[in-house]
Amino acid sequence: QVQLVESGGGLVQAGGSLRLSCAASGSISSISAMGWYRQAPGKERALVAGSSSGGGTYYADSVKGRFTISRDNGKNTLYLQMNSLKPEDTAMYYCAAPKMDSWGKGTLVTVSS
């Protein structure tokens, strides 16, 4: 099982940007699926963006065109670039390798209006 540690969350005004990072304790190049999930207060955790080892990506409709997921296999790090942030993007963001049942502890993103 790989350990995952998120960073990069914070408070930002609507329209601003943040980049989240997820540092893994081991190699991520062979992890077939990794993703960023988020959970807002009173809501269920949901997949925001996914990345496959083959280069494929997935985005929830709500973030398409604003968020970009990427991997740096050399640094064993997964990123989420978030642009044009909206108040509804406020949530705890989690990095995960779900097929390995590996989850980080989360980083909080708060977008003020």
C-alpha positions in Angstrom: 0.0 0.0 0.0 1.3 3.5 -0.9 1.1 6.4 1.5 -0.3 9.6 0.1 0.1 13.1 1.5 -1.8 16.1 0.0 -0.8 19.7 0.2 -1.6 23.0 -1.5 -5.1 23.7 -0.1 -6.0 27.1 1.3 -8.3 30.1 1.1 -8.7 31.8 -2.3 -11.2 34.3 -3.8 -13.6 33.2 -6.5 -11.8 33.3 -9.9 -8.5 32.4 -8.3 -6.3 29.4 -8.7 -4.7 26.7 -6.5 -2.5 23.7 -7.3 -2.8 20.7 -5.1 0.0 18.2 -4.8 -0.1 14.6 -3.7 3.2 13.1 -2.7 3.4 9.3 -2.7 5.7 7.2 -0.6 6.6 5.0 -3.5 6.5 4.8 -7.3 3.2 5.9 -8.9 4.2 5.0 -12.5 2.7 1.6 -12.2 -0.5 2.6 -10.3 -3.2 2.2 -12.9 -5.6 4.7 -11.5 -5.2 7.7 -9.3 -7.6 10.5 -8.6 -8.7 13.5 -6.7 -11.9 13.3 -4.8 -13.7 16.0 -2.8 -16.2 16.1 -0.1 -18.2 19.2 0.8 -20.0 19.6 4.1 -23.2 17.5 4.1 -22.3 15.9 0.8 -20.9 12.6 -0.2 -17.3 12.2 -1.4 -17.1 12.4 -5.2 -14.5 11.9 -7.9 -13.3 15.2 -9.3 -10.5 14.1 -11.7 -8.8 10.8 -12.5 -5.6 9.8 -14.1 -4.6 6.4 -15.6 -1.0 5.1 -15.9 -1.6 5.1 -19.7 -2.2 8.8 -19.8 -5.9 8.9 -19.8 -7.8 11.4 -17.8 -11.3 11.9 -16.5 -13.1 15.0 -15.2 -16.4 15.5 -13.5 -18.6 17.8 -15.6 -18.5 20.4 -12.9 -14.8 21.0 -13.3 -14.2 20.3 -17.0 -12.2 23.1 -18.6 -11.1 24.5 -15.2 -9.2 21.7 -13.5 -6.2 19.7 -14.8 -4.9 16.5 -13.3 -1.3 15.5 -14.0 1.3 13.1 -12.8 5.1 13.5 -12.4 6.3 9.9 -12.2 9.9 11.1 -11.5 8.7 12.9 -8.3 6.0 10.3 -7.5 3.5 13.2 -7.3 0.0 13.7 -8.5 -1.2 17.3 -9.1 -4.5 19.0 -9.5 -4.3 22.5 -11.1 -7.5 24.3 -10.2 -8.4 27.5 -12.1 -11.4 29.8 -12.2 -12.4 28.6 -8.7 -16.0 29.0 -7.6 -17.5 29.0 -4.1 -19.1 25.6 -4.9 -15.6 24.1 -5.2 -15.1 24.5 -1.5 -14.4 21.1 0.0 -11.9 18.8 1.5 -9.9 17.4 -1.4 -8.4 13.9 -1.2 -5.9 12.1 -3.3 -6.4 8.4 -3.8 -5.2 5.2 -5.5 -8.6 3.5 -5.0 -7.7 0.1 -6.4 -4.9 0.0 -3.7 -7.3 1.3 -1.1 -4.8 4.1 -0.5 -6.2 7.5 0.6 -4.6 10.7 1.8 -5.9 12.6 4.8 -7.1 15.5 2.7 -6.4 19.2 2.1 -9.0 21.9 2.6 -9.9 24.3 -0.2 -12.1 27.2 0.6 -13.3 29.6 -2.1 -14.8 32.9 -1.0 -17.3 34.9 -3.0 
